[in-house]
Amino acid sequence: MPHTPYDGRTARTVAPSALPLAAYRAAIALDEPVARPTPSSAASAGELDASVRAALNLLSTDPAVPRLGLRADTLRDLADADAATARRVLRALLTVRPPGPLPADAHDAVDTVLDLERRLRPAVPVDGLPTIAEEFPHTAHRSAEHMTLWRGDITTLAADAIVNAANSALLGCFQPLHPCVDNAIHSAAGPRLRDDCHTVVTLQGASEPTGTAKITRGHHLPAAHVLHTVGPVIHGRPAPSDAEALACAYRACLDLAAEVGTIRTLAFCSVSTGVFGYPKPEAARVALRTVSDWLTAHPGRLDRVVLNVFEADDEAVYRRALGETSTV
């Protein structure tokens, strides 16, 4: 899955995160369970369609509607369109709207839609996936028995935490229906995720530096938490400093996950690849080495770390990297 387009303004230096977890943990209720609608029955596609239409009607007065080039009456008309169109319009509207309260009663309606989508989308248990040690028995990577290579949609992983490749604003992607992992995660989690990120950035008083991470709850994701990290942006070939910045992003996520006692399983997307420009073969080697070294240095802290890829060519890159290490 590609990543959020980058505006070119984030510094490519490795800097300590300005805001420690203790300074924002309570502000985003990190340790409180996510409140979800109580299901009255098994989720159905028909119930989802009706809920999407109800949510669009309630959102017709939202100030973000003109950002899609629509009027309130047009949005209500689209609510009565076919189910697929109505869902795309709802997703696009939630993508372009800034952090902040939804119109009256719309929060519950949107939560109902996202909860139904989560229940209709099969979740993938992390502990049922094969380890790298099982798939690549001759790998030279230490701690391979606690690592997994998996191709699929990271928003379906039932891990304790997943990693989002964020930009420095930390608020997600604002391009409607853009196929980046940032957009996918925010769309599945819902607008409360953007609100949490806004709270964190506001408390920090600055954008997120490269090579650091923040954590929020996962809201409507199967994952309980989301770690947001900013990787380096590459123009041309990566320098040693770029490799260190990428390694710092991975370590920052691992270190932060270790601060939250309930996190035992963690899934990474491919940080900094795609439009961020980091060549995939080099990025895979950095990810494998950094995760393996961290797990070895912190025995028993995490049960499983998943290296998630979305496309077949990304999986092939990792498999080649693991094949290279298997002969070392």
C-alpha positions in Angstrom: 0.0 0.0 0.0 1.5 3.4 -0.9 1.9 6.1 1.6 0.6 9.6 2.2 1.9 12.2 -0.2 4.7 14.3 1.4 4.8 18.1 1.2 8.6 18.2 1.3 8.7 20.5 4.4 9.6 17.9 7.1 13.2 18.0 8.2 15.2 14.9 7.3 17.0 14.9 10.7 16.7 12.5 13.5 15.5 14.3 16.6 14.0 13.2 19.9 10.3 13.4 20.2 9.4 16.7 22.0 6.4 15.2 23.9 6.8 12.0 26.0 4.0 9.5 26.4 3.3 10.7 30.0 2.5 14.2 28.7 -0.4 13.1 26.5 -1.5 9.6 27.7 -4.4 10.9 29.8 -5.4 13.6 27.3 -6.3 10.9 24.7 -7.6 8.4 27.2 -5.0 5.9 25.9 -5.7 3.3 28.6 -9.5 3.5 28.5 -11.5 0.9 26.4 -13.0 2.2 23.2 -16.8 2.6 23.5 -18.6 0.9 20.7 -22.3 0.5 19.8 -24.0 -2.5 21.3 -24.9 -4.8 18.4 -28.5 -6.0 18.5 -27.9 -8.7 15.9 -25.3 -10.0 13.5 -24.0 -7.4 11.2 -25.4 -7.3 7.7 -24.7 -5.5 4.4 -28.3 -4.1 4.4 -27.8 -2.7 7.9 -24.5 -1.1 6.8 -26.1 0.5 3.7 -28.9 2.0 5.8 -26.4 3.3 8.4 -24.3 4.9 5.7 -27.3 6.8 4.3 -28.4 7.9 7.8 -24.8 9.2 8.5 -24.7 11.2 5.3 -28.0 12.8 6.0 -26.8 13.9 9.4 -23.5 15.2 8.0 -25.2 17.3 5.3 -24.7 20.4 7.5 -21.0 19.7 8.2 -18.8 22.7 7.2 -16.5 20.2 5.3 -19.2 19.4 2.7 -18.1 22.3 0.3 -14.5 20.8 0.4 -15.9 18.1 -1.8 -17.6 20.6 -4.1 -21.0 19.6 -2.8 -24.0 21.3 -1.2 -26.1 20.0 1.6 -28.9 19.0 -0.7 -26.5 17.3 -3.1 -25.1 15.3 -0.2 -28.6 14.2 0.8 -29.2 13.2 -2.8 -26.0 11.1 -2.8 -27.2 9.4 0.3 -30.0 7.8 -1.8 -27.5 6.7 -4.5 -26.4 3.1 -4.8 -24.7 1.7 -1.6 -21.1 1.8 -3.0 -21.4 5.4 -4.1 -22.9 6.5 -0.8 -20.0 4.7 1.1 -17.4 6.4 -1.1 -18.9 9.8 -0.5 -19.0 9.2 3.3 -15.4 8.1 3.3 -14.3 11.1 1.2 -16.2 13.5 3.5 -14.5 12.1 6.6 -11.2 12.3 4.9 -11.3 16.0 4.0 -12.8 17.3 7.3 -10.5 18.7 9.9 -10.4 17.5 13.5 -13.3 18.6 15.6 -16.9 17.7 16.6 -19.3 16.3 14.0 -22.8 17.7 13.7 -25.4 16.7 16.3 -26.1 13.0 16.4 -23.6 12.3 13.6 -20.9 10.9 15.9 -23.1 8.0 16.9 -24.2 7.5 13.3 -20.6 7.4 12.0 -19.6 5.1 14.9 -22.4 2.7 13.9 -21.1 2.6 10.3 -17.5 2.0 11.3 -18.5 -0.6 13.8 -20.6 -2.5 11.2 -17.7 -2.3 8.7 -15.3 -3.7 11.3 -17.7 -6.6 12.1 -18.2 -7.4 8.4 -14.5 -7.4 7.7 -12.7 -10.6 8.7 -10.0 -9.9 11.3 -6.7 -11.7 11.0 -5.3 -13.0 14.3 -1.5 -12.4 14.6 -0.8 -15.4 16.6 -2.0 -17.7 13.8 0.5 -16.4 11.3 3.7 -18.3 10.6 7.0 -16.9 11.9 10.0 -16.0 9.8 11.8 -18.8 11.6 9.2 -21.3 10.3 9.1 -19.9 6.8 12.9 -19.3 6.5 14.5 -21.8 8.8 18.0 -20.9 7.7 17.7 -17.1 8.3 20.5 -15.4 10.0 18.2 -12.9 11.8 18.1 -13.4 15.5 14.7 -13.5 17.1 13.1 -14.7 13.9 10.8 -16.9 16.0 9.1 -13.7 17.1 8.9 -12.1 13.6 6.4 -12.6 10.8 6.3 -11.5 7.2 2.6 -11.1 6.1 1.0 -9.7 3.0 -2.5 -8.2 3.4 -4.5 -5.3 4.6 -3.0 -4.0 7.8 -6.4 -2.6 8.9 -7.6 -6.2 9.3 -4.8 -7.3 11.6 -6.0 -8.2 15.2 -2.7 -7.1 16.7 -2.3 -5.1 19.9 -0.9 -2.3 17.8 -0.3 -1.4 14.2 2.1 1.2 12.8 1.0 4.0 10.5 3.4 5.7 8.2 2.4 9.3 9.0 3.5 12.7 7.7 4.8 15.4 10.0 1.3 16.9 10.6 0.3 13.6 12.1 -3.4 14.1 11.1 -3.7 11.6 8.3 -4.2 12.0 4.6 -6.7 14.7 3.5 -6.9 13.5 -0.2 -10.3 11.9 -0.8 -10.0 8.2 -1.5 -6.2 8.3 -1.8 -4.9 4.7 -1.7 -2.2 5.3 1.0 -1.8 3.4 4.2 -2.3 6.6 6.2 -5.7 7.1 4.6 -6.6 3.4 5.0 -5.9 3.4 8.7 -7.7 6.7 9.4 -10.7 5.6 7.3 -11.1 2.3 9.2 -10.4 3.8 12.6 -12.7 6.8 12.1 -12.6 10.5 12.8 -11.8 10.1 16.5 -8.3 8.9 15.5 -7.7 12.3 13.8 -9.1 14.1 16.9 -6.6 12.1 19.1 -3.7 13.0 16.8 -4.7 16.6 16.8 -4.7 16.6 20.6 -1.2 15.1 20.7 0.2 17.6 18.1 -1.5 20.5 19.9 0.1 19.5 23.2 3.4 19.1 21.5 3.2 22.5 19.9 5.1 21.4 16.8 4.9 18.9 14.0 6.3 15.4 14.5 10.0 15.0 13.8 11.4 12.4 11.6 12.4 9.2 13.3 10.0 9.5 16.2 6.6 8.1 17.1 3.3 8.8 19.0 0.6 6.3 20.0 -3.2 6.5 20.1 -6.0 4.1 20.5 -7.2 2.2 17.4 -10.9 3.1 17.8 -12.7 1.0 15.2 -9.7 -1.0 14.1 -9.2 -4.6 15.3 -5.9 -3.3 16.7 -6.2 -1.7 20.1 -3.6 0.9 19.3 -2.0 2.8 16.4 1.6 4.0 16.5 2.2 6.9 14.2 5.8 7.4 12.9 7.4 9.7 10.4 10.1 8.1 8.3 12.7 9.9 6.1 11.9 11.2 2.7 14.4 10.2 0.0 15.4 11.9 -3.2 17.8 9.7 -5.1 19.8 7.1 -3.2 19.6 6.9 0.6 22.6 8.1 2.6 23.8 6.4 5.8 22.0 9.1 7.7 18.8 8.1 5.9 19.2 4.5 6.9 19.7 5.6 10.5 16.6 7.9 10.4 14.6 4.9 9.1 16.0 2.6 11.8 15.1 5.3 14.4 11.5 5.3 13.2 11.3 1.5 13.7 13.0 1.7 17.1 10.8 4.6 18.2 7.7 2.5 17.6 9.2 -0.5 19.4 10.3 1.6 22.4 6.9 3.3 22.6 5.0 0.0 22.3 7.1 -1.3 25.2 5.9 1.5 27.4 2.3 0.3 27.1 2.0 -2.8 29.2 -0.8 -4.3 27.2 1.0 -4.4 23.9 2.5 -7.8 23.1 2.0 -7.9 19.4 2.9 -5.2 16.9 2.5 -4.9 13.1 4.6 -2.5 10.9 3.7 -1.2 7.5 6.6 -0.5 5.1 7.7 2.8 6.5 9.1 5.4 4.0 8.6 3.4 0.9 6.3 4.3 -2.0 6.1 8.1 -2.6 8.4 8.7 0.4 11.0 7.5 -1.9 13.0 5.0 0.1 14.1 2.1 -2.2 12.2 -1.0 -1.1 15.1 -3.5 -1.0 17.2 -1.2 1.3 14.1 -0.4 3.4 13.4 -4.1 3.9 16.9 -4.8 5.1 16.8 -1.9 7.5 13.4 -3.1 8.9 14.6 -6.7 9.3 17.8 -5.8 11.0 16.3 -3.1 13.3 13.4 -5.3 14.5 15.6 -8.3 14.9 18.2 -6.4 16.9 15.5 -4.8 19.1 13.8 -8.0 19.9 17.2 -9.6 20.8 18.0 -6.7 23.1 14.6 -6.9 24.8 13.9 -10.6 25.3 10.4 -11.4 26.2 9.0 -7.9 25.9 7.0 -8.6 22.6 5.6 -11.9 21.5 5.3 -11.1 17.8 6.3 -8.3 15.4 4.7 -8.5 12.0 6.3 -6.9 8.9 3.3 -6.2 6.8 3.3 -5.6 3.0 0.4 -5.0 0.7 1.6 -5.7 -2.8 3.2 -8.9 -4.2 6.3 -7.1 -5.3 6.8 -5.7 -1.8 6.5 -9.3 -0.4 9.1 -10.5 -3.0 11.5 -7.8 -1.8 11.3 -9.1 1.7 11.6 -12.7 0.6 14.8 -11.8 -1.3 16.2 -10.0 1.7 15.5 -13.0 3.9 17.0 -15.3 1.3 20.2 -13.2 1.3 20.5 -13.5 5.0 19.8 -17.2 5.0 23.2 -17.8 3.3 25.2 -15.6 5.7 
